[in-house]
C-alpha cells in the first residue's frame, strides 16, 4: 500500500503538535526572546514539513524535529549577527513575562558553559528530550549523551556554586 501526501500531512500534525510548546521553550533558550523563538519554530515547521519525505520513520521523530529546530535557531542567531537588529515590540502575556524572568538566572548560568554542555542541557530541559532523542538530535551515541549530560550538570552546579 503506498502512502498518500495527505497521510504524511496527518502524521506530521500528530507528531509535531504535542512538541510545539517544548520546541518554543527550547528555541527561547537559544535565541533569548519570544519573537525570535516563534520565528525559529515557524521556520522549523516549514522546513520539517517540506523535508518530511527525508524523515526515516524507523528513527524517533522528536530527535529529528529538535535537530531542525536547533538548526533554525542557529541560523537565526547567525543572521542576527550579520544584519542590524530591530528592537521587537513586546506583547507577551504577564505569565510569559514572569516565566522568562524566572528562567533568566538559569539562562545566565547556561551562558557560562561551553556550547556543547549548554546545548545538551537546553535540549534536555527546555526541549524535554529523552536520551534517545538527544542522541538523534545531536548525532551522537547514547553513551556520549549520558556522559555529556553528567558533565553538563556538574558544570552547571559549579556555576551556581560560585554565587
C-alpha positions as CSV (number, residue, x, y, z in Angstrom):
1,X,0.0,0.0,0.0
2,X,1.5,3.3,-1.0
3,X,1.3,6.4,1.2
4,X,-0.6,9.5,0.1
5,X,0.6,13.0,0.7
6,X,-2.4,13.5,3.0
7,X,-1.2,10.6,5.2
8,X,2.1,12.4,5.6
9,X,0.3,15.7,6.5
10,X,-1.9,14.0,9.1
11,X,1.1,12.1,10.6
12,X,3.2,15.3,10.7
13,X,0.5,17.2,12.5
14,X,0.0,14.4,15.1
15,X,3.7,14.1,15.7
16,X,4.6,17.8,15.9
17,X,1.6,19.2,17.7
18,X,2.5,17.8,21.2
19,X,6.1,19.1,20.7
20,X,5.4,22.7,19.8
21,X,5.4,24.1,23.4
22,X,8.7,22.3,24.2
23,X,10.2,23.5,20.9
24,X,9.2,27.1,21.7
25,X,10.9,26.8,25.1
26,X,14.0,25.3,23.6
27,X,14.1,27.9,20.9
28,X,13.7,30.7,23.5
29,X,16.6,29.2,25.5
30,X,18.8,29.6,22.4
31,X,17.7,32.9,20.9
32,X,16.8,34.8,24.0
33,X,13.4,36.4,23.1
34,X,9.9,35.3,22.3
35,X,9.6,36.9,18.9
36,X,12.7,35.2,17.6
37,X,11.8,31.9,19.2
38,X,8.4,32.0,17.5
39,X,10.1,32.8,14.1
40,X,12.6,29.9,14.6
41,X,9.8,27.4,15.4
42,X,7.7,28.6,12.4
43,X,10.7,28.2,10.1
44,X,11.3,24.7,11.6
45,X,7.7,23.8,10.9
46,X,8.0,24.8,7.3
47,X,11.4,23.0,6.8
48,X,10.3,19.9,8.6
49,X,7.0,19.7,6.6
50,X,8.9,20.2,3.3
51,X,11.5,17.7,4.3
52,X,9.1,15.1,5.7
53,X,9.9,12.8,2.7
54,X,13.5,12.5,4.1
55,X,12.4,11.6,7.6
56,X,13.3,7.9,8.4
57,X,10.2,6.6,10.2
58,X,12.4,4.0,12.0
59,X,14.0,6.7,14.0
60,X,12.5,8.9,16.7
61,X,10.5,11.9,15.3
62,X,11.3,14.1,18.3
63,X,15.1,13.9,17.8
64,X,14.6,14.7,14.0
65,X,12.3,17.6,14.9
66,X,14.6,19.1,17.5
67,X,17.6,18.9,15.2
68,X,15.6,21.1,12.7
69,X,14.5,23.5,15.5
70,X,18.1,23.7,16.6
71,X,19.4,24.5,13.1
72,X,16.7,27.1,12.6
73,X,17.7,28.8,15.9
74,X,21.4,28.8,15.0
75,X,20.6,30.2,11.5
76,X,18.6,32.9,13.1
77,X,21.4,33.7,15.5
78,X,23.8,33.9,12.6
79,X,21.6,36.2,10.6
80,X,21.2,38.4,13.7
81,X,25.0,38.9,13.8
82,X,25.3,39.9,10.2
83,X,22.5,42.4,9.8
84,X,21.2,45.2,12.1
85,X,18.6,44.1,14.6
86,X,15.4,45.9,15.3
87,X,14.1,46.0,18.8
88,X,10.9,43.9,18.9
89,X,7.8,45.3,20.4
90,X,6.8,43.0,23.3
91,X,3.2,41.9,23.5
92,X,3.8,39.0,25.8
93,X,1.4,37.7,28.5
94,X,2.2,38.6,32.0
95,X,2.6,34.9,32.7
96,X,5.1,34.6,29.9
97,X,7.0,37.6,31.2
98,X,7.1,36.1,34.7
99,X,8.3,32.8,33.3
100,X,11.0,34.4,31.3
101,X,12.1,36.4,34.3
102,X,12.2,33.3,36.5
103,X,14.3,31.5,33.8
104,X,16.8,34.3,33.5
105,X,19.2,33.1,36.2
106,X,19.3,29.7,34.6
107,X,19.9,31.2,31.2
108,X,22.7,33.3,32.7
109,X,24.3,30.2,34.2
110,X,23.9,28.3,31.0
111,X,25.7,31.1,29.1
112,X,28.8,30.4,31.2
113,X,29.0,26.8,30.0
114,X,30.7,25.6,26.8
115,X,28.5,25.3,23.8
116,X,28.4,21.5,23.9
117,X,27.4,21.4,27.5
118,X,24.9,24.2,27.2
119,X,23.2,22.7,24.1
120,X,22.6,19.3,25.7
121,X,21.0,20.9,28.8
122,X,18.8,23.1,26.6
123,X,17.5,20.1,24.7
124,X,17.0,18.0,27.8
125,X,15.3,20.6,30.0
126,X,13.7,23.1,27.6
127,X,13.0,20.6,24.8
128,X,12.1,17.7,27.1
129,X,14.2,15.3,25.0
130,X,14.9,11.7,26.2
131,X,18.4,10.2,25.9
132,X,17.4,8.6,22.6
133,X,16.0,11.9,21.3
134,X,19.2,13.7,22.4
135,X,21.3,11.1,20.6
136,X,19.3,11.6,17.4
137,X,19.2,15.4,17.6
138,X,22.9,15.8,18.3
139,X,24.0,12.8,16.1
140,X,26.0,11.2,18.9
141,X,25.7,7.8,20.7
142,X,23.5,7.4,23.7
143,X,26.6,6.7,25.9
144,X,28.0,10.1,24.9
145,X,24.7,11.7,25.7
146,X,24.8,10.2,29.3
147,X,28.4,11.3,29.9
148,X,27.9,14.8,28.4
149,X,24.7,15.3,30.4
150,X,26.6,14.3,33.6
151,X,29.5,16.7,32.7
152,X,27.0,19.5,31.9
153,X,25.1,19.1,35.2
154,X,28.4,19.1,37.1
155,X,29.5,22.3,35.3
156,X,26.1,24.0,35.9
157,X,26.3,23.1,39.6
158,X,29.8,24.6,39.8
159,X,28.5,27.8,38.2
160,X,25.6,28.0,40.7
161,X,28.1,27.3,43.5
162,X,30.0,30.4,42.6
163,X,27.1,32.7,43.7
